[in-house]
Amino acid sequence: MAITAADVNKLRKQTGAGMMDCKNALVETDGDFEAAVDVLRKKGQKVAAKRGDNDAKEGVIFAEAQGGVGYMLQLNCETDFVAKNPDFQAMIKSIMQVGMDKGATSSEELMSITYNDKLTVADKLTEQIGVIGEKLELSKFAKVEAPTVVAYNHPGNQLATLVALNNVSDVAADAGKQVAMQVAAMNPLALSKEGIDDKTIARELEVGKDLAIQEGKPAEMADKIAQGRLGKFFKENTLLSQAFIKDNKVTVEQFLSSSESGLTVTEFQRFSLS
């Protein structure tokens, strides 16, 4: 049958594949639209198999919050050229929207969700691998729920954060925005010292003790010095104890409580390509 420009354009809009790829797929399937989609998906599977060992170190990160729910997604590709492509970013945002609409809680769950009438998110990514010719990997996905959740997207779409707060108010939302930027800038390891694992604490104590001995401090004082250095480590690496970046005379915890009585952060997430 004759393949019309309208048929090619329809397939291109649904799959994102190039005009010639769409035309060739329709020719191969004698104009069968659904079979042509499958041809393009199989092409993506072939490309994915060939590029499976390649590094996908570039990519895009998006975060979005709606009231008391926040979502964040990281999708990796091979080159910065693809990561900055508007169509690629639009596709990622559409996957993000699917996850938000269905309430996905993990990358695995998101990959299994139906993207459109015929494809899952995993199928859509395979299809796009054939279109783009690069390895694509949905590496991270997070969902955060709280009375207030704030999202921050750093310019360039390579870093984003989500911050959950225990109160609902305009003050909480504004304070949350500032703390979300704090998380982006200072990269805390945990919310408080209780969130630091025992292995990390033991390593910091060991390093602190060894440094004290190397500096010529008496052995009997090394443990005490190591404990002091551990306290400094907690202040620098736990969000609520960090100096607030807009006023280093107060901690983040003090900033929050001074903004609104009882206000605090209950959870945060930070995704970064670097």
Secondary structure, DSSP 8 states (H G I E B T S, - for coil): ----HHHHHHHHHHH---HHHHHHHHHHTTT-HHHHHHHHHHHHHHHHHHTTTS---EEEEEEEEETTEEEEEEEEES-HHHHT-HHHHHHHHHHHHHHHHHT--SHHHHHHSB-SSS-BHHHHHHHHHHHH-S--EEEEEEEEESSEEEEEE-TTSSEEEEEEES--SHHHHHHHHHHHHHHHHH--SBSSGGGS-HHHHHHHHHHHHHHHHHTT--HHHHHHHHHHHHHHHHHHHBGGGSEETTEEEEEHHHHHHHHSTT--EEEEEEEE--
